[in-house]
Structure formats: C-alpha cells, structure tokens
Amino acid sequence: MVSDFLQYIQYEKNYSSRTVLLYHEELERFFRFLELNPDEFVPDNISNSDIQHWILFLLDDKKISPRTIAPKISILKSFWRFLLKRGYTQKNPLLNIVLPKTNKPLPAFFKVREMDMVLDDSFLPNEFEALRDRLIIALFYATGIRLSELLNIEDKDIYLNEGSLKVLGKRNKERIIPISKELCSEIESYIKLRNKTIERLDSNLFLRKNGKKTYPKLIYNIVRDRMTEVSSLKKRSPHVLRHTFATTMLNNGADLNAVKELLGHSSLAATQVYTHTNFKELQNIYKQAHPRAQ
C-alpha cells in the first residue's frame, strides 16, 4: 500500500523525487515504530492511540521540536486520505489528533526611528541609483507590498493624480493601495530622473542602469545594505519592511480588516499575527516601567 501511495504522489500528483523520498522515509519510520511491514499492514488495525503514541515518541526525542512534528503528521494524513480514496479502509485514525502546541515566532520589524533615519537621511537626489534605492524602501514601508509585487509594478500602475497604486498579488488578485502626496512626488521625481538618465528597455517602474528591470536579489541587497546602517535585526529583508508596515499601522490605531485588505491577505488569521507583536511590545514596556512587573 505504501508503494502504491508513493507511485500515486509521484506520477499522478507530480511530486518531486525529493518529496517522494521524504514521504517514504517518514512512513518507514512510522511503521518501524509500530513494528509493522509497510506493505502488509491492515489499515483498520491502526488506532487513534497508535498515532498519539507515535507523537509522544517523537516528543521524547530532544532533537525533534513540536514544529517539526506537524509535517510528519501531515504526511500520515495524506497517506490515509489515499487509503480511504482507494477503498483500502473506511476508518481514519488521524481524526481528532491533537498536535503539540508550537510557539510561533513573532514577525521581526524595524522601529519607526530606524525607518526615519533611513528615509530622512541625506542622499544625492541627482543620482539615479541613490534615488531609486531610497524610493524602493519608502514604497515598501508605505504600502506593505510584497517583493514580487514591487518587481512587477509598471508606470501605468501608478495613479499620481488619484494617489493610488495598483499591484498584482498572489493568485493574480489585483488590489489598489493608497499612497501619500509626498510619495507621489518622490515617484514623479524618480521617473523624470530615470527617463533622463537611462535608455528605458523595460516597462517596469524600477530599472537598472542598463535599462532592464530589477530582480529579487538586487532588491534584497538594496534593503539589506541600507537597513544594516540603522538596525541590528538579524533579518533585514523586504519582507521585514512588510511586517514593519503592518505593525506600524496597527500600533497607530488602524483597523485590522483594513490592514488585511492593504496587505492582500486572504484571511484575517494571517493579519492577526501582528496583534501579537503589539502585545509583546506592551509586555516589554510594562516590564521596563512597572516596579512590580518583575
């Protein structure tokens, strides 16, 4: 049955050979724990308590964290869905399985003063790359857009008179994001200098000196290098600027649903992680300020 499942995910689901190998190894470990032959076991004999004992066994291994257990259970669930679909069993022992709680890492974000230091820093307005790099950081911070969304912005997506920006998000969903007059002015200045300085070979907003569009590694390096000057965060990426936008908005009283729409999240749960960040900040302030907090 395991062999049938592995063939199914490889040839019908088109999983990579690496993923198929991972599934094979995890299923082998599970059946080894139960002391069963993977291709001769009886699915109906596997119980919910067998799964729970497997989880407890994994938790006893100090090298395995609760976070790494979830993918192992996910593989088992996929396997049992296959068994049910093919009629090997009508019983699912993975129903109502309780996974160990994991501590989700809070999103890293830059402080407002750090952003002010970068954006208010003196720069050479007549240098194309300097103006472009500053605008890239300003746009990330002001809109919370993703790296992929920034890379695909074209001049036609910017409505300077209306003060808005159109981006194409995940699953090709378009959304309109408001931008300030100040940012509109900066974009206008950049476009004028860009068109004056380089021969434009691409329709994208952000270009290189050779006239071609920018690419992910270049944008990442621009953000990392500029933010390294003011921040000690380990991660200094475009995505941290997205976190910074969301955290700043919520810290200043923005409605959670509004932030969800601006970020292009499909569910509110994805946006709610930033409320935990705010509470963490409150905890730190409380501990520092209250004499009995310790």
Backbone as CSV, one residue per row, in Angstrom:
resi,resn,N_x,N_y,N_z,CA_x,CA_y,CA_z,C_x,C_y,C_z
1,MET,0.824,-1.218,0.000,0.000,0.000,0.000,0.853,1.260,0.000
2,VAL,1.963,1.207,0.745,2.872,2.357,0.756,3.461,2.564,-0.632
3,SER,3.837,1.462,-1.287,4.397,1.561,-2.641,3.389,2.185,-3.605
4,ASP,2.121,1.772,-3.478,1.063,2.341,-4.324,0.927,3.846,-4.076
5,PHE,0.995,4.226,-2.805,0.863,5.640,-2.438,2.007,6.463,-3.013
6,LEU,3.232,5.941,-2.918,4.405,6.663,-3.423,4.331,6.833,-4.939
7,GLN,3.834,5.801,-5.628,3.650,5.920,-7.071,2.569,6.946,-7.405
8,TYR,1.543,6.970,-6.581,0.436,7.922,-6.770,0.920,9.366,-6.661
9,ILE,1.692,9.663,-5.616,2.127,11.062,-5.440,3.203,11.455,-6.457
10,GLN,3.937,10.464,-6.951,4.978,10.774,-7.931,4.417,10.973,-9.331
11,TYR,3.531,10.071,-9.749,3.078,10.095,-11.134,1.735,10.787,-11.346
12,GLU,0.871,10.739,-10.355,-0.429,11.398,-10.503,-0.443,12.802,-9.902
13,LYS,0.266,12.958,-8.774,0.321,14.270,-8.133,1.545,15.077,-8.553
14,ASN,2.468,14.421,-9.278,3.678,15.089,-9.801,4.555,15.693,-8.708
15,TYR,4.635,15.018,-7.583,5.552,15.454,-6.534,6.981,15.192,-6.999
16,SER,7.908,16.028,-6.517,9.314,15.856,-6.884,9.871,14.571,-6.268
17,SER,10.942,14.069,-6.849,11.570,12.849,-6.327,12.060,13.051,-4.900
18,ARG,12.476,14.267,-4.595,12.937,14.566,-3.237,11.779,14.471,-2.242
19,THR,10.615,14.980,-2.622,9.441,14.920,-1.750,8.970,13.481,-1.571
20,VAL,8.987,12.722,-2.660,8.584,11.313,-2.586,9.499,10.555,-1.632
21,LEU,10.789,10.841,-1.714,11.746,10.187,-0.812,11.461,10.559,0.640
22,LEU,11.145,11.839,0.886,10.825,12.292,2.239,9.594,11.556,2.777
23,TYR,8.544,11.451,1.956,7.331,10.736,2.359,7.651,9.273,2.671
24,HIS,8.468,8.665,1.831,8.836,7.258,2.025,9.550,7.065,3.362
25,GLU,10.522,7.930,3.633,11.303,7.821,4.871,10.420,7.994,6.103
26,GLU,9.507,8.982,6.066,8.645,9.230,7.221,7.679,8.069,7.470
27,LEU,7.138,7.514,6.408,6.227,6.368,6.556,6.976,5.135,7.061
28,GLU,8.208,4.960,6.595,9.034,3.851,7.080,9.271,3.974,8.582
29,ARG,9.567,5.194,9.035,9.804,5.421,10.473,8.551,5.105,11.287
30,PHE,7.409,5.528,10.773,6.150,5.299,11.478,5.870,3.801,11.629
31,PHE,6.012,3.054,10.552,5.710,1.626,10.616,6.782,0.845,11.379
32,ARG,7.994,1.363,11.360,9.038,0.747,12.170,8.707,0.887,13.644
33,PHE,8.186,2.056,14.021,7.779,2.288,15.408,6.676,1.309,15.811
34,LEU,5.736,1.056,14.888,4.634,0.136,15.178,5.031,-1.337,14.975
35,GLU,6.268,-1.541,14.487,6.771,-2.890,14.210,5.877,-3.622,13.209
36,LEU,5.547,-2.874,12.133,4.693,-3.434,11.087,5.390,-3.347,9.735
37,ASN,5.020,-4.249,8.835,5.514,-4.202,7.465,4.682,-3.161,6.691
38,PRO,5.325,-2.134,6.118,4.589,-1.048,5.442,3.653,-1.516,4.336
39,ASP,3.981,-2.620,3.670,3.170,-3.069,2.548,2.263,-4.252,2.876
40,GLU,2.253,-4.650,4.147,1.403,-5.784,4.511,0.510,-5.501,5.722
41,PHE,0.538,-4.296,6.233,-0.252,-3.981,7.423,-1.744,-3.882,7.073
42,VAL,-2.576,-3.975,8.086,-4.031,-3.845,7.912,-4.445,-2.458,8.414
43,PRO,-4.870,-1.562,7.528,-5.197,-0.184,7.941,-6.209,-0.106,9.074
44,ASP,-7.190,-1.004,9.071,-8.229,-0.963,10.107,-7.683,-1.260,11.501
45,ASN,-6.476,-1.847,11.563,-5.884,-2.182,12.866,-5.116,-1.010,13.486
46,ILE,-4.936,0.061,12.713,-4.240,1.250,13.232,-5.266,2.119,13.948
47,SER,-4.977,2.460,15.200,-5.932,3.226,16.012,-5.450,4.652,16.262
48,ASN,-6.366,5.442,16.769,-6.045,6.818,17.153,-4.951,6.840,18.218
49,SER,-4.981,5.889,19.138,-3.961,5.848,20.199,-2.587,5.506,19.638
50,ASP,-2.539,4.725,18.538,-1.255,4.443,17.885,-0.615,5.746,17.386
51,ILE,-1.446,6.604,16.824,-0.944,7.897,16.318,-0.459,8.766,17.476
52,GLN,-1.251,8.802,18.556,-0.869,9.609,19.710,0.425,9.091,20.341
53,HIS,0.593,7.770,20.391,1.824,7.198,20.929,3.024,7.545,20.045
54,TRP,2.785,7.603,18.744,3.826,7.995,17.799,4.260,9.441,18.061
55,ILE,3.283,10.314,18.313,3.592,11.717,18.609,4.378,11.825,19.910
56,LEU,3.965,11.107,20.926,4.667,11.129,22.210,6.080,10.598,22.071
57,PHE,6.248,9.578,21.253,7.578,9.028,20.987,8.472,10.084,20.344
58,LEU,7.927,10.822,19.402,8.692,11.882,18.734,9.063,12.995,19.714
59,LEU,8.124,13.333,20.608,8.380,14.402,21.580,9.477,14.021,22.563
60,ASP,9.674,12.731,22.784,10.730,12.284,23.691,12.123,12.501,23.113
61,ASP,12.156,12.636,21.792,13.435,12.885,21.125,13.744,14.375,21.197
62,LYS,14.782,14.727,21.946,15.097,16.144,22.168,15.538,16.856,20.882
63,LYS,15.909,16.076,19.873,16.332,16.684,18.615,15.138,17.107,17.757
64,ILE,13.953,16.629,18.139,12.748,16.935,17.359,11.888,17.936,18.127
65,SER,11.567,19.041,17.485,10.740,20.073,18.116,9.280,19.873,17.722
66,PRO,8.348,20.429,18.492,6.930,20.338,18.124,6.645,20.850,16.718
67,ARG,7.423,21.828,16.288,7.214,22.399,14.951,7.503,21.375,13.850
68,THR,8.473,20.485,14.073,8.831,19.519,13.042,7.931,18.281,13.060
69,ILE,7.105,18.164,14.091,6.190,17.016,14.163,5.002,17.205,13.221
70,ALA,4.542,18.437,13.081,3.365,18.716,12.242,3.515,18.196,10.806
71,PRO,4.660,18.413,10.127,4.791,17.875,8.761,4.745,16.350,8.720
72,LYS,5.240,15.698,9.771,5.207,14.226,9.823,3.763,13.725,9.893
73,ILE,2.954,14.400,10.694,1.545,14.023,10.798,0.809,14.352,9.500
74,SER,1.215,15.431,8.859,0.604,15.808,7.585,0.829,14.718,6.536
75,ILE,2.012,14.101,6.554,2.309,13.012,5.621,1.404,11.816,5.901
76,LEU,1.226,11.507,7.184,0.321,10.411,7.548,-1.109,10.698,7.092
77,LYS,-1.546,11.934,7.245,-2.900,12.306,6.825,-3.071,12.128,5.323
78,SER,-2.049,12.525,4.566,-2.100,12.357,3.107,-2.187,10.883,2.743
79,PHE,-1.410,10.080,3.453,-1.406,8.640,3.206,-2.783,8.044,3.494
80,TRP,-3.415,8.450,4.597,-4.725,7.881,4.939,-5.828,8.381,4.006
81,ARG,-5.682,9.604,3.515,-6.654,10.081,2.519,-6.584,9.198,1.266
82,PHE,-5.366,8.803,0.912,-5.175,7.912,-0.231,-5.820,6.554,0.025
83,LEU,-5.611,6.002,1.235,-6.184,4.699,1.585,-7.714,4.738,1.547
84,LEU,-8.282,5.843,2.038,-9.742,5.990,2.022,-10.258,6.112,0.592
85,LYS,-9.543,6.894,-0.213,-9.953,7.125,-1.591,-9.915,5.845,-2.414
86,ARG,-8.925,4.995,-2.149,-8.765,3.757,-2.902,-9.549,2.587,-2.293
87,GLY,-10.213,2.834,-1.199,-11.048,1.807,-0.603,-10.312,0.770,0.214
88,TYR,-9.065,1.083,0.615,-8.318,0.146,1.450,-8.876,0.123,2.875
89,THR,-9.532,1.179,3.263,-10.107,1.272,4.604,-11.246,2.284,4.603
90,GLN,-12.100,2.206,5.612,-13.143,3.215,5.801,-12.954,3.911,7.144
91,LYS,-11.822,3.687,7.744,-11.537,4.218,9.082,-10.332,5.152,9.009
92,ASN,-10.451,6.307,9.667,-9.351,7.267,9.673,-8.891,7.510,11.112
93,PRO,-7.750,6.946,11.524,-7.275,7.105,12.898,-6.690,8.483,13.181
94,LEU,-6.577,9.311,12.149,-5.979,10.636,12.341,-7.010,11.717,12.637
95,LEU,-8.285,11.327,12.669,-9.314,12.299,13.052,-9.142,12.675,14.524
96,ASN,-9.333,13.942,14.825,-9.265,14.450,16.207,-7.886,14.281,16.855
97,ILE,-6.856,14.178,16.027,-5.497,14.125,16.566,-5.111,15.512,17.064
98,VAL,-4.603,15.572,18.296,-4.181,16.842,18.894,-2.669,16.963,18.765
99,LEU,-2.236,17.964,18.022,-0.803,18.178,17.841,-0.246,19.026,18.979
100,PRO,1.023,18.834,19.331,1.629,19.679,20.369,1.678,21.131,19.922
101,LYS,1.458,22.029,20.851,1.462,23.455,20.531,2.871,23.915,20.178
102,THR,2.927,24.803,19.204,4.217,25.378,18.818,4.181,26.880,19.072
103,ASN,5.303,27.417,19.457,5.421,28.861,19.659,5.756,29.516,18.330
104,LYS,4.792,30.218,17.789,5.040,30.893,16.518,5.967,32.085,16.732
105,PRO,7.034,32.169,15.941,7.930,33.321,16.092,7.213,34.608,15.701
106,LEU,7.410,35.641,16.481,6.778,36.915,16.169,7.483,37.557,14.974
107,PRO,6.731,38.229,14.111,7.359,38.867,12.952,8.351,39.940,13.379
108,ALA,9.530,39.917,12.788,10.522,40.965,13.056,10.099,42.231,12.326
109,PHE,10.363,43.380,12.923,10.027,44.647,12.267,11.002,45.731,12.711
110,PHE,11.165,46.731,11.854,12.042,47.857,12.160,11.284,48.884,12.990
111,LYS,11.988,49.571,13.841,11.393,50.628,14.650,11.184,51.874,13.789
112,VAL,10.225,52.690,14.210,9.888,53.900,13.454,11.106,54.806,13.319
113,ARG,11.865,54.940,14.403,13.041,55.832,14.350,14.090,55.294,13.369
114,GLU,14.171,53.970,13.237,15.121,53.387,12.281,14.693,53.695,10.852
115,MET,13.387,53.625,10.603,12.889,53.963,9.269,13.094,55.441,8.979
116,ASP,12.870,56.274,10.000,13.081,57.712,9.819,14.541,58.015,9.493
117,MET,15.442,57.308,10.148,16.868,57.527,9.905,17.252,57.199,8.468
118,VAL,16.658,56.155,7.928,16.959,55.760,6.546,16.313,56.709,5.549
119,LEU,15.039,57.040,5.771,14.297,57.829,4.794,14.562,59.324,4.900
120,ASP,14.974,59.800,6.069,15.276,61.216,6.239,16.755,61.508,6.034
121,ASP,17.547,60.435,5.837,18.985,60.595,5.647,19.250,61.358,4.359
122,SER,20.307,62.151,4.377,20.657,62.917,3.176,21.115,61.951,2.085
123,PHE,20.670,62.180,0.888,21.087,61.365,-0.247,21.212,62.269,-1.459
124,LEU,21.814,61.750,-2.503,22.065,62.568,-3.691,20.884,62.464,-4.650
125,PRO,20.013,63.483,-4.676,18.785,63.409,-5.473,19.030,63.353,-6.973
126,ASN,20.254,63.697,-7.402,20.547,63.690,-8.831,21.211,62.396,-9.281
127,GLU,21.413,61.471,-8.358,21.981,60.179,-8.708,20.853,59.166,-8.862
128,PHE,20.762,58.572,-10.032,19.656,57.674,-10.356,19.529,56.518,-9.367
129,GLU,20.607,55.786,-9.130,20.531,54.602,-8.268,20.214,54.966,-6.822
130,ALA,20.769,56.092,-6.335,20.503,56.513,-4.958,19.025,56.858,-4.781
131,LEU,18.464,57.567,-5.764,17.048,57.939,-5.691,16.159,56.695,-5.820
132,ARG,16.530,55.800,-6.708,15.768,54.554,-6.885,15.762,53.717,-5.606
133,ASP,16.937,53.540,-5.010,17.050,52.688,-3.820,16.250,53.245,-2.652
134,ARG,16.290,54.554,-2.497,15.531,55.181,-1.410,14.031,55.012,-1.643
135,LEU,13.606,55.185,-2.900,12.186,55.055,-3.225,11.700,53.624,-3.013
136,ILE,12.527,52.656,-3.309,12.164,51.250,-3.102,11.838,51.001,-1.632
137,ILE,12.711,51.483,-0.747,12.487,51.295,0.694,11.259,52.076,1.148
138,ALA,11.110,53.299,0.646,9.957,54.127,1.013,8.652,53.474,0.577
139,LEU,8.654,52.852,-0.603,7.440,52.223,-1.123,7.080,50.965,-0.322
140,PHE,8.074,50.164,0.016,7.827,49.003,0.874,7.209,49.430,2.204
141,TYR,7.798,50.455,2.803,7.375,50.904,4.133,5.992,51.555,4.096
142,ALA,5.688,52.245,3.001,4.428,52.992,2.912,3.242,52.137,2.483
143,THR,3.511,50.989,1.857,2.416,50.189,1.295,2.356,48.756,1.817
144,GLY,3.473,48.211,2.295,3.492,46.833,2.774,3.421,45.808,1.657
145,ILE,3.742,46.200,0.426,3.653,45.260,-0.692,4.752,44.202,-0.609
146,ARG,4.514,43.091,-1.280,5.487,42.001,-1.342,6.587,42.322,-2.354
147,LEU,7.717,41.619,-2.220,8.825,41.797,-3.162,8.373,41.508,-4.588
148,SER,7.640,40.420,-4.784,7.180,40.061,-6.128,6.261,41.131,-6.709
149,GLU,5.479,41.769,-5.845,4.555,42.816,-6.303,5.329,44.065,-6.727
150,LEU,6.356,44.407,-5.961,7.165,45.584,-6.313,7.871,45.370,-7.644
151,LEU,8.400,44.174,-7.858,9.147,43.888,-9.082,8.290,44.043,-10.331
152,ASN,6.984,43.832,-10.192,6.098,43.847,-11.362,5.361,45.167,-11.565
153,ILE,5.644,46.161,-10.721,4.978,47.461,-10.897,5.470,48.133,-12.176
154,GLU,4.516,48.583,-12.993,4.842,49.352,-14.189,4.361,50.788,-14.003
155,ASP,4.859,51.686,-14.820,4.464,53.095,-14.705,2.948,53.260,-14.773
156,LYS,2.302,52.447,-15.609,0.853,52.572,-15.791,0.053,52.166,-14.560
157,ASP,0.718,51.495,-13.604,0.034,51.050,-12.386,-0.019,52.137,-11.311
158,ILE,0.620,53.272,-11.587,0.681,54.358,-10.611,-0.235,55.494,-11.064
159,TYR,-1.145,55.884,-10.173,-2.101,56.954,-10.477,-1.766,58.146,-9.579
160,LEU,-0.884,58.989,-10.080,-0.382,60.098,-9.270,-1.489,61.086,-8.918
161,ASN,-2.390,61.350,-9.850,-3.471,62.307,-9.576,-4.426,61.800,-8.500
162,GLU,-4.654,60.485,-8.499,-5.572,59.881,-7.522,-4.859,59.502,-6.222
163,GLY,-3.534,59.409,-6.279,-2.786,58.987,-5.097,-2.992,57.524,-4.782
164,SER,-2.824,56.657,-5.813,-3.022,55.227,-5.592,-2.080,54.409,-6.462
165,LEU,-1.943,53.149,-6.057,-1.044,52.214,-6.733,-1.771,50.892,-6.926
166,LYS,-1.699,50.321,-8.127,-2.305,49.021,-8.398,-1.219,47.953,-8.398
167,VAL,-1.434,46.888,-7.625,-0.469,45.782,-7.605,-1.182,44.468,-7.891
168,LEU,-0.418,43.530,-8.426,-0.941,42.197,-8.721,-0.375,41.236,-7.682
169,GLY,-1.258,40.757,-6.802,-0.822,39.925,-5.689,-0.881,38.445,-5.985
170,LYS,-0.937,37.645,-4.922,-0.997,36.197,-5.058,-2.289,35.787,-5.768
171,ARG,-2.180,34.692,-6.530,-3.309,34.172,-7.307,-3.886,35.232,-8.254
172,ASN,-2.989,36.129,-8.713,-3.351,37.163,-9.693,-4.493,38.065,-9.236
173,LYS,-4.548,38.301,-7.935,-5.580,39.200,-7.400,-5.048,40.631,-7.371
174,GLU,-5.786,41.523,-8.039,-5.395,42.933,-8.060,-5.931,43.646,-6.829
175,ARG,-5.175,44.615,-6.348,-5.691,45.473,-5.286,-5.122,46.873,-5.475
176,ILE,-5.884,47.837,-4.999,-5.493,49.246,-5.098,-5.061,49.723,-3.706
177,ILE,-3.897,50.342,-3.633,-3.354,50.804,-2.359,-3.180,52.319,-2.411
178,PRO,-3.683,53.043,-1.419,-3.484,54.495,-1.402,-2.032,54.852,-1.100
179,ILE,-1.546,55.905,-1.723,-0.196,56.412,-1.428,-0.267,57.919,-1.197
180,SER,0.619,58.404,-0.373,0.577,59.810,0.042,1.039,60.752,-1.079
181,LYS,0.707,62.034,-0.918,1.156,63.051,-1.879,2.671,63.129,-1.918
182,GLU,3.278,62.993,-0.737,4.737,63.044,-0.658,5.371,61.910,-1.452
183,LEU,4.795,60.699,-1.301,5.328,59.556,-2.036,5.074,59.711,-3.535
184,CYS,3.931,60.248,-3.899,3.637,60.508,-5.320,4.668,61.452,-5.914
185,SER,5.023,62.466,-5.140,6.022,63.436,-5.593,7.388,62.775,-5.778
186,GLU,7.721,61.870,-4.854,9.002,61.165,-4.944,9.031,60.242,-6.160
187,ILE,7.905,59.589,-6.424,7.813,58.706,-7.593,7.961,59.518,-8.878
188,GLU,7.299,60.665,-8.914,7.362,61.533,-10.088,8.790,62.005,-10.340
189,SER,9.484,62.398,-9.269,10.877,62.852,-9.394,11.769,61.725,-9.894
190,TYR,11.525,60.524,-9.377,12.327,59.365,-9.787,12.109,59.062,-11.268
191,ILE,10.862,59.063,-11.714,10.559,58.740,-13.118,11.228,59.745,-14.055
192,LYS,11.185,61.029,-13.691,11.809,62.072,-14.523,13.310,61.842,-14.628
193,LEU,13.955,61.548,-13.496,15.400,61.330,-13.494,15.750,60.042,-14.235
194,ARG,14.941,59.004,-14.027,15.182,57.724,-14.709,15.132,57.887,-16.221
195,ASN,14.093,58.569,-16.703,13.913,58.738,-18.150,14.991,59.634,-18.757
196,LYS,15.522,60.515,-17.937,16.576,61.428,-18.387,17.947,60.743,-18.375
197,THR,18.113,59.778,-17.449,19.433,59.191,-17.213,19.708,57.958,-18.053
198,ILE,18.701,57.086,-18.212,18.946,55.802,-18.871,18.023,55.587,-20.056
199,GLU,18.452,54.693,-20.945,17.604,54.284,-22.055,16.690,53.180,-21.542
200,ARG,15.415,53.436,-21.524,14.452,52.515,-20.928,14.160,51.349,-21.873
201,LEU,14.526,50.134,-21.413,14.325,48.937,-22.219,13.216,48.048,-21.678
202,ASP,12.561,48.494,-20.614,11.509,47.696,-19.993,10.437,48.626,-19.457
203,SER,9.218,48.132,-19.342,8.105,48.969,-18.894,7.987,49.070,-17.378
204,ASN,8.806,48.321,-16.647,8.722,48.336,-15.194,9.143,49.666,-14.606
205,LEU,8.622,49.962,-13.421,8.951,51.211,-12.740,10.416,51.238,-12.328
206,PHE,10.854,50.187,-11.673,12.223,50.159,-11.164,13.139,49.429,-12.145
207,LEU,14.135,50.162,-12.615,15.061,49.624,-13.607,16.504,49.728,-13.123
208,ARG,17.373,48.980,-13.804,18.809,49.099,-13.567,19.400,50.124,-14.524
209,LYS,20.691,50.405,-14.379,21.331,51.405,-15.232,21.351,50.980,-16.696
210,ASN,21.272,49.666,-16.927,21.259,49.185,-18.313,19.873,49.250,-18.941
211,GLY,18.895,49.784,-18.196,17.546,49.959,-18.727,16.638,48.767,-18.545
212,LYS,17.182,47.676,-17.982,16.380,46.475,-17.784,15.811,46.415,-16.373
213,LYS,14.786,45.590,-16.191,14.090,45.526,-14.900,15.002,44.990,-13.800
214,THR,14.653,45.326,-12.565,15.385,44.816,-11.414,14.987,43.363,-11.153
215,TYR,15.718,42.709,-10.251,15.471,41.301,-9.950,15.521,41.109,-8.434
216,PRO,14.982,39.999,-7.923,14.831,39.825,-6.467,16.103,40.028,-5.653
217,LYS,17.212,39.451,-6.087,18.455,39.549,-5.313,18.924,40.995,-5.207
218,LEU,18.763,41.759,-6.263,19.164,43.159,-6.235,18.339,43.936,-5.223
219,ILE,17.022,43.751,-5.250,16.142,44.450,-4.304,16.472,44.037,-2.874
220,TYR,16.682,42.738,-2.675,17.035,42.251,-1.337,18.320,42.913,-0.846
221,ASN,19.325,43.002,-1.706,20.607,43.611,-1.311,20.457,45.092,-1.002
222,ILE,19.614,45.778,-1.762,19.382,47.209,-1.518,18.803,47.413,-0.121
223,VAL,17.774,46.633,0.208,17.135,46.748,1.526,18.107,46.355,2.628
224,ARG,18.784,45.244,2.450,19.709,44.762,3.481,20.815,45.775,3.755
225,ASP,21.426,46.304,2.694,22.547,47.227,2.871,22.118,48.521,3.544
226,ARG,20.969,49.056,3.152,20.512,50.324,3.737,20.058,50.133,5.177
227,MET,19.340,49.046,5.450,18.824,48.838,6.801,19.917,48.383,7.770
228,THR,20.996,47.818,7.263,22.128,47.425,8.112,22.749,48.651,8.783
229,GLU,22.635,49.793,8.148,23.212,51.020,8.683,22.505,51.503,9.946
230,VAL,21.248,51.080,10.142,20.479,51.627,11.271,19.905,50.561,12.198
231,SER,19.907,49.295,11.777,19.235,48.269,12.564,20.167,47.096,12.872
232,SER,19.940,46.493,14.029,20.730,45.321,14.435,19.947,44.021,14.237
233,LEU,18.773,44.101,13.615,17.994,42.891,13.352,18.804,41.907,12.517
234,LYS,18.632,40.621,12.806,19.326,39.600,12.013,18.767,39.559,10.598
235,LYS,17.431,39.677,10.502,16.788,39.682,9.190,16.538,41.121,8.771
236,ARG,17.046,41.487,7.616,16.837,42.844,7.103,16.444,42.714,5.625
237,SER,15.213,42.290,5.436,14.753,41.943,4.092,13.517,42.758,3.709
238,PRO,13.115,42.710,2.435,11.860,43.360,2.032,10.664,42.872,2.837
239,HIS,10.661,41.595,3.220,9.518,41.070,3.971,9.460,41.669,5.373
240,VAL,10.603,42.010,5.945,10.603,42.667,7.254,10.004,44.068,7.120
241,LEU,10.210,44.707,5.995,9.573,46.012,5.756,8.056,45.851,5.644
242,ARG,7.614,44.740,5.095,6.171,44.451,5.040,5.628,44.280,6.456
243,HIS,6.360,43.544,7.292,5.972,43.409,8.701,5.940,44.778,9.378
244,THR,6.913,45.603,9.039,7.027,46.931,9.658,5.822,47.796,9.309
245,PHE,5.410,47.741,8.054,4.221,48.483,7.625,3.005,48.066,8.453
246,ALA,2.768,46.748,8.539,1.583,46.247,9.244,1.620,46.604,10.720
247,THR,2.778,46.435,11.343,2.920,46.728,12.770,2.722,48.210,13.047
248,THR,3.297,49.045,12.194,3.160,50.496,12.358,1.710,50.928,12.220
249,MET,1.018,50.377,11.244,-0.395,50.717,11.038,-1.229,50.359,12.262
250,LEU,-1.053,49.139,12.763,-1.849,48.686,13.906,-1.479,49.432,15.180
251,ASN,-0.210,49.745,15.343,0.214,50.499,16.524,-0.378,51.905,16.553
252,ASN,-0.747,52.399,15.378,-1.308,53.747,15.292,-2.827,53.726,15.101
253,GLY,-3.445,52.586,15.464,-4.895,52.533,15.531,-5.617,52.088,14.286
254,ALA,-4.910,51.563,13.297,-5.588,51.111,12.070,-6.464,49.903,12.358
255,ASP,-7.569,49.802,11.659,-8.478,48.665,11.794,-7.833,47.416,11.205
256,LEU,-7.988,46.295,11.902,-7.359,45.043,11.482,-7.820,44.626,10.084
257,ASN,-9.106,44.780,9.809,-9.632,44.411,8.488,-9.059,45.289,7.385
258,ALA,-8.837,46.566,7.704,-8.259,47.476,6.720,-6.824,47.066,6.389
259,VAL,-6.063,46.698,7.414,-4.685,46.256,7.213,-4.659,44.967,6.404
260,LYS,-5.628,44.082,6.673,-5.748,42.835,5.910,-5.907,43.133,4.414
261,GLU,-6.785,44.087,4.089,-7.029,44.432,2.691,-5.797,45.057,2.051
262,LEU,-5.118,45.914,2.804,-3.923,46.575,2.274,-2.807,45.579,2.001
263,LEU,-2.677,44.576,2.862,-1.630,43.566,2.693,-1.983,42.531,1.633
264,GLY,-3.260,42.423,1.308,-3.680,41.422,0.343,-3.779,40.033,0.930
265,HIS,-4.019,39.958,2.251,-4.188,38.661,2.899,-5.548,38.065,2.531
266,SER,-5.593,36.750,2.350,-6.861,36.097,2.019,-7.709,35.843,3.257
267,SER,-7.081,35.784,4.431,-7.835,35.566,5.665,-7.332,36.483,6.769
268,LEU,-8.199,36.743,7.713,-7.847,37.628,8.825,-6.803,36.991,9.735
269,ALA,-6.756,35.668,9.768,-5.808,34.964,10.640,-4.367,35.335,10.303
270,ALA,-4.089,35.535,9.012,-2.729,35.893,8.596,-2.336,37.274,9.095
271,THR,-3.314,38.154,9.237,-3.043,39.526,9.697,-2.962,39.597,11.210
272,GLN,-3.664,38.710,11.899,-3.739,38.772,13.359,-2.406,38.536,14.048
273,VAL,-1.449,37.944,13.343,-0.138,37.706,13.951,0.506,39.018,14.388
274,TYR,0.158,40.127,13.709,0.739,41.416,14.061,0.167,41.978,15.352
275,THR,-1.020,41.516,15.738,-1.571,41.956,17.020,-0.782,41.341,18.167
276,HIS,-0.228,40.142,17.942,0.629,39.523,18.952,1.909,40.330,19.119
277,THR,2.394,40.853,18.008,3.584,41.701,18.060,3.320,42.918,18.930
278,ASN,2.169,43.532,18.761,1.827,44.708,19.546,1.761,44.373,21.033
279,PHE,1.145,43.220,21.354,1.035,42.823,22.751,2.421,42.562,23.344
280,LYS,3.312,41.990,22.548,4.673,41.739,23.012,5.364,43.054,23.351
281,GLU,5.153,44.058,22.514,5.715,45.376,22.787,5.159,45.939,24.093
282,LEU,3.849,45.775,24.303,3.231,46.242,25.548,3.821,45.528,26.757
283,GLN,4.070,44.229,26.621,4.663,43.469,27.707,6.044,44.004,28.064
284,ASN,6.832,44.285,27.036,8.185,44.805,27.277,8.156,46.160,27.959
285,ILE,7.237,47.012,27.496,7.109,48.343,28.110,6.675,48.224,29.561
286,TYR,5.721,47.312,29.816,5.226,47.090,31.167,6.344,46.618,32.095
287,LYS,7.136,45.670,31.608,8.225,45.132,32.422,9.269,46.185,32.752
288,GLN,9.510,47.082,31.792,10.500,48.123,31.998,9.996,49.230,32.931
289,ALA,8.688,49.492,32.864,8.157,50.664,33.556,7.573,50.383,34.937
290,HIS,7.025,49.180,35.156,6.343,48.945,36.405,7.283,48.293,37.436
291,PRO,7.368,48.870,38.624,8.315,48.347,39.632,8.008,46.926,40.098
292,ARG,6.769,46.483,39.947,6.400,45.136,40.395,6.280,44.148,39.222
293,ALA,6.660,44.603,38.037,6.473,43.777,36.843,7.389,42.554,36.840
294,GLN,8.509,42.632,37.532,9.453,41.519,37.522,9.083,40.449,38.536
